[in-house]
């Protein structure tokens, strides 16, 4: 099942240079102005001036009506440029008949990036009792201005069935009812996540080491480990028991330690480890430590050492019946005698060093002087470091994981944030942490470590990840956001 495209329900690039004056809202400020000097697209951007440290908030004049029969995911986003204040983007939600300021609110922040355009995006599951939604732009904690552009609210479309597959135990598809497809058909990584190879009408699964024919339930070539495991056919798949076992690599039921010892890929290991084990086993069968055989001390009787009258005369094979071996004169053969001649060799190797590509994330270059900061809407359970929805977390961190894998020089700092209606909280304030008494700072770190573990499980090296405490802010629900800072220690 694949998600359909997002459908815009609200979009404003400030091209009309009007609105955003607070009309229709119980609280807020009018926008400071529409600017042509600094914009990301089009002609205008919306500007909020903050001459003091007092925060300013500007609501859209439009409350978008919605009517969903089930909880529906919405995405709200914008581009923003700050000369000093921290950036805050919020989605306000009201139920029918709501007379207060809000029923629910969801928000994202950018607290660290200054003097460049940054992208803010949040996703939220809107419950069925919410009937109107509205976007709010805010500036907090600092002096200066913030420019906003390309503000959007989008609704996720209905999911579509890409393919329905039913299999016999060895992977052969059932016929007759595997055709319930609304989108583009996919014939590749399906059964046990292995690629379905239809080239040359082979119709086999690529398990890595070998190709498997699902119609026969057999491999097409002999088991490369057949010399070590010979209790069954070298063409058998999963010990002839695909219900109880999964042959992930095409090595059959060979023990993992044996595949590791001969260089298989069943377990993560280093070549040095493998060579060390093989070397230790080899020494058990070596007649002498160090791998050198004992030289025989016995000599044949009546055998004498070869002697010569001068150092220049040596006899081949110690046989005095043959002529002495004389050195060959290279000069007589028209060749240069390297032992007697001095040769000057000047080699000018002008090798051009390839340029290292500059890493980018969401269109922003990541250099030693220009780290990229962004907030992502990672949702946690209340007072817990457990994710509310792992699939949602995987989706919103997918581009970060891809960037970290493509550019191994990058490092990432994960900051756990916290927000609560209670004002005056500090990191030492009491809080529930995974069902136990703790502090706000401990909850921040636990959530940052949960994201760290998530990245490591997706293949990111743990040495490239740092965690820390983020911001503590009043208002809204318990914090659902994390701050990420991408750095490039060496260009």
VENVENZI-V296622 format. One record per residue. PHI is phi in degrees with one decimal (* if undefined). PSI is psi in degrees with one decimal (999 if undefined). D_LAST is the distance of its C-alpha to the last C-alpha in whole Angstrom. Layout:
PHI_PSI_D_LAST + PHI_PSI_D_LAST
//
This chain:
*_129.2_41 + -120.6_140.3_38 + -71.6_147.9_38 + -81.7_-178.4_39 + -71.9_158.5_37 + -75.8_140.7_36 + -108.2_120.6_39 + -67.2_134.6_39 + -114.7_-15.1_41 + -154.2_134.6_40 + -152.1_132.6_38 + -147.9_116.8_37 + -101.7_13.9_35 + 63.1_22.4_37 + -72.6_-22.1_39 + -80.2_-11.8_42 + 51.5_41.0_41 + -151.6_170.2_44 + 84.8_-166.8_44 + 57.7_38.2_42 + -105.8_9.2_45 + 92.9_-4.7_46 + -63.1_134.0_49 + 88.2_5.2_50 + -123.9_146.6_48 + -77.5_-16.9_50 + -155.2_154.1_47 + 138.4_177.4_44 + -119.4_155.7_43 + -74.8_154.7_43 + -66.2_146.4_40 + -71.7_-32.2_39 + 172.8_169.5_39 + -111.3_119.9_38 + -108.1_135.6_35 + -101.4_-12.2_34 + -79.8_-32.2_32 + -132.9_108.7_29 + -147.8_156.4_29 + -91.8_-31.6_27 + -149.9_162.1_30 + 67.7_-149.5_33 + -104.6_-33.9_35 + -123.8_159.3_35 + -133.6_160.5_33 + -95.3_130.3_35 + -115.1_135.1_34 + -114.9_120.0_35 + -95.6_136.1_36 + -128.3_89.5_36 + -71.0_-23.6_37 + -121.7_-175.5_38 + -80.2_-3.5_36 + -70.0_129.4_39 + -67.7_154.0_37 + -130.1_141.1_38 + -131.7_135.8_39 + -127.1_122.4_40 + -94.9_148.1_41 + -65.7_148.8_42 + -77.2_-7.9_45 + -108.8_120.3_46 + -94.7_112.5_46 + -78.8_122.1_46 + -75.6_138.2_49 + -135.4_157.1_48 + -153.6_93.0_50 + -112.8_138.5_49 + -83.5_-9.5_51 + -146.2_162.5_49 + -56.8_130.4_45 + -127.0_140.4_43 + -85.6_130.8_39 + -121.8_147.5_38 + -119.1_130.2_34 + -121.8_140.3_34 + -155.2_165.3_31 + -167.1_168.1_29 + -109.0_141.7_27 + -144.3_151.2_26 + -134.1_119.9_25 + -114.4_136.2_26 + -96.5_0.7_26 + 179.3_-54.6_27 + -68.4_160.4_29 + -80.2_147.1_28 + -99.6_136.7_28 + -137.0_130.1_31 + -123.5_128.3_32 + -133.1_147.3_36 + -111.1_117.1_38 + -95.9_141.5_42 + -131.7_137.4_44 + -129.9_142.3_48 + -87.8_170.5_51 + -63.2_132.4_54 + 80.5_6.1_56 + -66.7_126.0_53 + -108.1_-9.0_54 + -84.7_-170.8_52 + -69.6_-35.9_48 + -163.7_162.3_47 + -100.5_-49.6_47 + -137.2_158.1_44 + -145.9_144.3_40 + -132.0_142.6_37 + -148.1_157.3_34 + -131.2_155.9_30 + -130.0_159.6_28 + -138.2_112.8_25 + -105.3_-11.2_25 + -120.2_-28.0_21 + -80.9_128.9_20 + -128.3_149.9_21 + 59.3_36.0_21 + -161.8_155.5_20 + -72.8_133.7_22 + -128.3_153.0_21 + -104.4_127.2_23 + -113.7_135.4_26 + -148.0_135.2_28 + -134.6_148.1_31 + -124.4_144.2_33 + -148.3_142.6_37 + -89.0_113.1_40 + -90.6_121.6_43 + -70.1_169.3_46 + -71.0_-24.7_49 + -80.1_-6.3_51 + -80.2_129.9_48 + -117.6_-17.3_50 + -140.8_147.8_48 + -133.1_154.1_44 + -150.2_146.8_42 + -100.7_141.5_39 + -129.2_133.3_38 + -104.7_135.4_35 + -139.7_152.9_35 + -124.9_139.3_33 + -142.0_158.7_33 + 50.0_67.2_32 + 156.1_175.0_31 + -120.9_144.5_32 + 136.4_-149.0_31 + -136.1_156.2_31 + -128.6_131.5_30 + -105.9_132.5_30 + -115.0_147.3_31 + -153.6_155.7_31 + 51.8_59.0_32 + -83.9_132.1_33 + -141.9_150.0_35 + -125.2_128.2_37 + -129.2_148.2_37 + -111.3_135.8_39 + -70.8_138.4_39 + -78.7_176.0_41 + -69.5_145.0_43 + -71.8_153.7_42 + -125.1_145.3_43 + -79.8_118.0_44 + -83.7_-43.4_42 + -161.5_142.2_44 + -113.5_128.7_47 + -131.9_132.5_47 + -127.1_135.8_50 + -125.3_149.5_50 + -73.6_164.3_52 + -53.5_-36.9_51 + -88.2_3.9_50 + 106.8_-0.5_48 + -76.4_132.7_50 + -72.8_142.6_50 + -66.5_147.4_54 + -106.2_145.5_55 + 107.7_-24.6_57 + -143.0_23.2_55 + -99.9_39.2_51 + -128.7_26.6_51 + -86.3_87.4_50 + -129.3_127.7_47 + -105.2_-18.8_46 + -117.3_-151.4_43 + -78.1_130.9_41 + -69.2_142.3_43 + -122.1_120.0_40 + -116.3_21.9_41 + -103.7_-113.4_38 + -70.9_100.1_37 + -126.3_-80.8_40 + -65.3_115.8_42 + 54.8_24.0_40 + 74.7_15.6_37 + -101.2_152.0_38 + -78.3_133.7_38 + -89.2_113.2_41 + -97.6_110.3_41 + -105.7_1.8_44 + -64.0_141.5_43 + 55.7_24.3_46 + 57.8_32.6_48 + -68.9_-43.0_47 + 53.5_57.1_47 + -128.8_162.8_45 + -98.4_134.3_42 + -89.7_105.9_39 + -93.9_4.0_39 + 109.4_-74.6_36 + -78.6_-30.7_38 + -147.0_162.5_41 + -95.1_138.5_43 + -117.6_131.6_45 + -91.8_111.3_48 + -70.3_-21.7_49 + -70.4_-33.9_53 + -96.9_-21.8_54 + 68.0_34.2_52 + -139.3_153.8_51 + -78.6_157.7_48 + -87.3_-16.7_48 + -132.1_167.7_47 + -71.4_153.9_48 + -65.3_124.2_46 + -65.0_-14.1_44 + -104.0_20.5_45 + -63.2_-28.1_49 + -69.0_-18.9_50 + -102.9_-29.7_49 + -127.8_110.3_50 + -130.9_30.3_53 + -89.1_2.5_55 + -156.2_177.8_55 + -61.5_136.2_54 + -71.1_-0.8_51 + -106.1_0.4_51 + -70.4_149.1_51 + -110.2_127.0_48 + 52.5_43.8_48 + 56.9_29.1_51 + 58.8_23.5_53 + -138.6_74.6_52 + -70.0_-13.5_49 + -76.2_-39.9_51 + -90.3_-22.9_50 + -132.9_154.3_47 + -122.9_121.1_44 + -88.5_97.2_43 + -79.9_-27.9_39 + -122.5_-2.6_38 + 86.5_16.7_41 + -102.1_10.0_42 + 65.2_-142.2_45 + -100.8_19.8_46 + -58.2_132.0_45 + -56.0_146.7_44 + -62.8_-35.1_40 + -69.5_-29.8_41 + -74.6_-38.8_42 + -64.7_-37.3_39 + -65.0_-40.6_37 + -65.7_-36.6_39 + -95.5_8.1_39 + 102.6_17.3_35 + -73.9_178.2_36 + -113.1_24.1_33 + -71.1_-30.7_35 + -131.4_151.9_33 + -73.2_126.2_30 + -158.5_169.7_30 + -106.1_156.5_28 + -62.4_-35.7_30 + -62.8_-40.1_30 + -61.8_-46.9_33 + -63.4_-44.4_35 + -63.3_-36.3_35 + -64.1_-42.3_36 + -66.6_-45.2_39 + -62.1_-39.9_40 + -64.2_-39.8_40 + -65.0_-39.3_42 + -66.0_-39.5_45 + -61.8_-35.7_45 + -67.6_-25.1_46 + -64.0_-28.0_49 + -103.1_4.1_51 + -87.2_130.3_50 + -67.1_-17.5_53 + -145.5_136.8_52 + -55.3_139.4_48 + 97.9_-9.2_46 + 81.6_11.9_47 + -104.9_132.2_49 + -76.2_150.7_53 + -71.2_133.3_56 + -79.4_138.8_57 + -69.1_133.6_61 + -94.1_-8.0_63 + -78.7_141.9_66 + -122.8_151.8_67 + -67.1_145.5_70 + -67.7_150.7_73 + 63.4_19.3_74 + -99.2_128.1_70 + -113.2_150.7_70 + -68.4_145.7_66 + -75.8_133.6_66 + -124.0_160.4_67 + -139.9_152.4_66 + -77.1_-22.4_68 + -143.0_153.7_65 + -62.9_-20.8_61 + -83.1_-13.6_61 + -102.2_118.8_63 + -129.0_141.9_62 + -102.1_133.1_64 + -67.5_131.2_62 + 60.2_17.7_62 + 67.2_20.2_64 + -97.8_115.1_67 + -77.4_-7.9_70 + -81.8_-3.8_71 + -109.0_163.8_69 + -73.6_148.6_68 + -65.4_151.0_65 + -85.7_124.0_61 + -107.9_145.6_61 + -65.2_145.7_57 + -81.8_134.8_57 + -86.1_112.1_56 + -70.3_-33.0_53 + -66.1_-31.4_55 + -70.2_-19.8_58 + -95.0_6.2_56 + 79.0_19.7_54 + -112.1_161.3_51 + -86.5_129.7_49 + -85.0_107.8_49 + -68.8_-23.7_46 + -75.6_-20.6_48 + -115.9_-5.7_49 + -113.6_149.0_47 + -102.8_119.7_44 + -115.2_124.9_42 + -97.1_119.4_39 + -116.0_116.5_36 + -111.3_113.0_33 + -113.2_119.9_31 + -103.9_100.0_28 + -102.2_103.7_25 + -96.6_82.1_23 + -93.9_123.6_20 + -84.3_122.5_18 + -72.6_125.8_14 + -64.6_143.2_13 + -77.1_134.5_10 + -78.8_124.8_8 + -63.4_144.0_9 + -81.4_122.9_7 + -62.6_147.2_9 + -132.2_149.0_12 + -138.2_117.9_15 + 53.1_40.2_18 + 83.8_-1.5_17 + -105.9_127.2_15 + -68.5_142.2_11 + -111.1_105.3_9 + -122.0_168.0_6 + -57.1_-30.2_6 + -95.7_-1.5_9 + -140.8_76.0_11 + -67.9_155.5_12 + -109.0_122.9_14 + -111.3_140.1_18 + -158.7_155.7_21 + -107.4_143.0_24 + -131.3_142.5_26 + -83.8_69.7_29 + -80.2_121.5_30 + -100.1_127.5_33 + -112.7_157.9_35 + -69.9_156.5_39 + -59.1_129.3_40 + 54.7_34.8_40 + -143.9_160.0_38 + -100.5_9.7_34 + -84.2_138.2_36 + -70.5_143.0_34 + -71.2_-37.0_37 + -147.4_105.7_36 + -64.7_-37.6_34 + -63.0_-39.1_34 + -63.5_-43.3_33 + -62.5_-42.5_30 + -61.5_-36.9_28 + -69.4_-45.2_29 + -79.5_-17.2_27 + -102.6_6.5_24 + -62.7_-42.7_24 + -70.5_-31.7_21 + -66.4_-45.3_19 + -62.6_-41.3_20 + -62.5_-42.5_19 + -65.5_-42.4_15 + -64.8_-33.5_15 + -75.0_-34.9_16 + -73.7_-31.6_14 + -123.0_90.3_11 + -67.5_-9.8_12 + -80.9_-13.5_8 + -78.2_149.3_10 + -125.7_158.1_12 + -133.7_134.9_15 + -105.5_125.2_18 + -106.7_122.8_21 + -113.6_123.1_24 + -83.3_123.4_28 + -100.2_167.1_29 + -152.1_132.6_33 + -136.5_146.4_36 + -157.8_145.8_40 + -58.2_-23.1_43 + -75.0_126.1_43 + -88.2_161.9_42 + 80.4_12.8_41 + -74.6_146.3_39 + -126.5_177.1_37 + -65.9_-21.6_35 + -90.0_-2.2_38 + -67.0_148.4_41 + -70.0_144.2_43 + -160.6_154.7_41 + -80.3_130.6_42 + -126.7_104.9_39 + 53.1_43.5_40 + 85.9_2.0_44 + -124.7_162.7_44 + -73.5_135.2_44 + -159.1_-153.7_41 + -126.0_166.6_39 + -61.8_-41.3_37 + -61.4_-38.6_34 + -65.2_-40.4_34 + -64.4_-39.6_35 + -60.4_-46.7_31 + -66.6_-39.8_30 + -61.8_-39.9_32 + -69.4_-38.4_30 + -64.6_-39.7_27 + -68.5_-30.5_27 + -64.3_-41.4_29 + -67.3_-38.9_26 + -58.9_-47.6_24 + -61.7_-37.3_27 + -61.5_-44.0_27 + -66.4_-40.5_23 + -63.2_-41.2_24 + -66.0_-20.4_27 + -93.5_9.6_25 + 102.1_8.5_23 + -87.1_131.8_20 + -63.6_131.3_19 + -65.5_-24.1_21 + -68.9_-14.0_18 + -99.1_8.1_15 + -120.4_131.9_18 + -122.2_152.2_19 + -128.9_157.2_23 + -167.6_-179.9_24 + -87.3_137.1_27 + -100.1_-142.3_27 + -86.9_151.0_29 + -117.1_118.0_33 + -132.4_146.7_35 + -82.1_158.4_38 + 95.7_153.7_40 + 80.3_-170.6_40 + -82.0_175.5_40 + -56.2_144.0_38 + -55.0_130.9_34 + -117.2_12.8_33 + -118.5_155.1_29 + -131.6_145.4_26 + -103.1_136.0_23 + -121.2_135.7_20 + -124.6_110.3_16 + -88.8_126.4_13 + -123.7_154.9_10 + -125.8_92.2_7 + -59.6_-34.5_7 + -134.6_135.6_4 + -72.0_999_0
//
